[in-house]
Amino acid sequence: MSLHWVPAADRLDLLAEPVARAVAGVAGVEVAGIDPELADTAAFCERYGVGLDESANCVIVAARRGGETRYVACVVLATTRADVNGVVRRHLDARKASFAPMAEAVELTGMEYGGITPIGLPDDWPVLVDTRVAEHARVVIGSGVRGSKLALPGSALAGLKRAEVLPLAG
């Protein structure tokens, strides 16, 4: 099955509401509808012929220090894992960092689990983009819903408001 990519601004119906509001400010974003049952990275890549090294994942991390919890999005290639307890925790100067619980991530982002993307996140959340993602000519990532994916240059993710590029993989 092949993907039919179109400019994201032409198919806002394929995006979660916060993503649809934010996508106009990001250059080079395309969207393609997919089977929502195949939204998880491995299944998506296998079915649609997208390499894991072309696919990026966005994970929400809860960082805690002194009774305060801050949230951050980490964007890494599907072939790597974010070093949450090392690189991310130290970068945020947190005592503890862990993946945000699914229900919390969904509620706070307004996006579906398995489709969370850095585009359209709350304005005060940092977005940590792995250097390998930032250097990639084009990556495929969630659209905020399980029924579509976005494709865009890694440099567009690195250029998001509040984005920081650093080596995230452990």
C-alpha positions as MATLAB code, in Angstrom:
seq = 'MSLHWVPAADRLDLLAEPVARAVAGVAGVEVAGIDPELADTAAFCERYGVGLDESANCVIVAARRGGETRYVACVVLATTRADVNGVVRRHLDARKASFAPMAEAVELTGMEYGGITPIGLPDDWPVLVDTRVAEHARVVIGSGVRGSKLALPGSALAGLKRAEVLPLAG';
ca = [
       0.000    0.000    0.000;
       1.413    3.366   -0.931;
       1.079    6.725    0.742;
      -0.499    9.719   -0.982;
       1.276   12.813    0.390;
      -0.410   16.213    0.093;
       0.352   19.587    1.707;
      -0.902   19.371    5.296;
      -2.653   22.733    4.975;
      -4.860   21.162    2.255;
      -6.069   18.326    4.519;
      -6.536   19.759    8.005;
      -9.240   17.110    8.497;
      -6.449   14.527    8.781;
      -4.849   16.326   11.752;
      -5.589   16.651   15.452;
      -7.004   20.072   16.285;
      -3.825   21.489   17.925;
      -1.743   20.240   14.991;
      -4.142   21.778   12.452;
      -3.834   25.150   14.231;
      -0.013   25.013   14.245;
       0.894   23.371   10.943;
       0.621   26.549    8.848;
       3.659   27.931   10.662;
       5.890   24.989    9.717;
       7.441   24.804    6.251;
       7.331   21.723    4.054;
       4.794   19.639    5.986;
       2.849   16.982    4.086;
       0.195   14.562    5.351;
      -1.007   11.150    4.229;
      -3.940    9.132    5.493;
      -3.159    5.668    6.874;
      -4.991    2.750    8.450;
      -5.264    3.767   12.148;
      -4.665    0.140   13.152;
      -1.181    0.517   11.632;
      -0.196    3.756   13.380;
       2.416    2.130   15.636;
       5.839    2.678   14.095;
       6.905   -0.889   13.311;
       3.534   -1.862   11.790;
       3.330    1.411    9.838;
       6.858    1.076    8.413;
       6.336   -2.535    7.386;
       2.965   -1.939    5.713;
       3.813    1.321    3.941;
       7.448    0.631    3.028;
       8.915    3.439    5.135;
      12.307    2.684    6.691;
      12.644    2.851   10.465;
      15.549    5.243    9.849;
      13.100    7.594    8.055;
      10.505    7.451   10.806;
      10.636    9.597   13.939;
       8.891    9.096   17.261;
       7.762   11.825   19.634;
       7.630   10.842   23.288;
       6.372   12.983   26.142;
       8.571   13.044   29.226;
       7.563   14.239   32.683;
      10.541   15.817   34.480;
      10.282   16.359   38.231;
      12.254   18.458   40.669;
      11.205   19.881   44.007;
       7.553   18.901   43.697;
       7.239   20.553   40.274;
       6.524   18.570   37.100;
       7.501   19.923   33.690;
       6.741   18.278   30.371;
       8.989   18.017   27.360;
       8.699   16.344   23.965;
      11.631   14.264   22.729;
      11.921   13.470   19.025;
      14.162   10.584   17.975;
      14.469    8.316   14.957;
      12.630    5.011   15.298;
      15.998    3.240   15.208;
      17.052    4.903   18.480;
      15.686    5.526   21.962;
      15.747    8.765   23.912;
      18.075    8.563   26.924;
      15.407    9.837   29.317;
      17.212    9.040   32.582;
      20.555   10.385   31.381;
      20.694   13.043   28.676;
      17.122   14.335   29.021;
      17.061   14.384   32.829;
      20.416   16.199   33.033;
      19.497   18.674   30.273;
      16.330   19.621   32.148;
      18.117   19.674   35.528;
      15.470   17.318   36.883;
      15.746   14.957   39.816;
      13.616   12.362   38.025;
      12.460   11.979   34.424;
      10.147    9.334   32.999;
       7.743    8.801   30.133;
       4.476   10.575   30.900;
       1.581    8.179   31.524;
      -0.511    7.621   28.397;
      -3.709    9.217   29.739;
      -1.765   12.269   30.935;
       0.055   12.685   27.604;
      -3.209   12.428   25.655;
      -5.047   14.891   27.897;
      -2.257   17.485   27.980;
      -1.502   17.394   24.237;
      -5.037   17.046   22.835;
      -3.653   14.294   20.584;
      -4.212   10.557   20.297;
      -1.771    8.087   21.815;
       0.362    6.682   19.025;
       0.011    9.890   17.017;
       1.555   12.525   19.304;
       3.732   14.955   17.376;
       5.836   17.982   18.358;
       3.781   20.278   16.129;
       0.949   21.836   18.117;
       2.180   21.053   21.624;
       1.568   23.572   24.424;
       3.668   26.704   23.796;
       5.634   26.417   27.032;
       6.865   22.858   26.396;
      10.443   22.420   25.234;
      10.913   20.167   22.199;
      14.184   18.241   22.289;
      15.120   17.067   18.793;
      17.841   14.459   18.372;
      20.671   15.599   16.082;
      20.007   12.664   13.711;
      16.408   13.840   13.239;
      17.452   17.464   12.671;
      19.954   16.403    9.989;
      17.485   14.168    8.134;
      16.218   15.433    4.769;
      12.710   14.082    5.469;
      11.171   12.227    8.390;
       7.744   10.700    8.913;
       6.091   11.369   12.275;
       2.652   11.329   13.884;
      -0.034   13.862   13.008;
      -1.829   13.998   16.334;
      -4.239   11.240   15.268;
      -3.702    7.568   14.462;
      -5.270    7.871   10.984;
      -2.480    9.838    9.294;
       1.225   10.666    9.318;
       3.219   13.813    8.614;
       6.354   14.045    6.474;
       8.681   17.023    6.779;
      12.342   17.997    6.784;
      14.173   17.343   10.040;
      15.285   20.968    9.918;
      11.616   22.015   10.202;
      11.355   20.106   13.493;
      14.609   21.676   14.668;
      13.157   25.091   13.796;
      10.022   24.730   15.921;
       9.433   27.296   18.643;
      11.141   26.059   21.841;
      13.079   23.364   19.934;
      16.587   22.453   21.016;
      18.794   20.092   19.029;
      21.063   17.732   20.977;
      22.202   14.109   20.919;
      19.299   12.413   22.732;
      19.971    8.753   22.089;
      21.739    6.803   24.780;
];
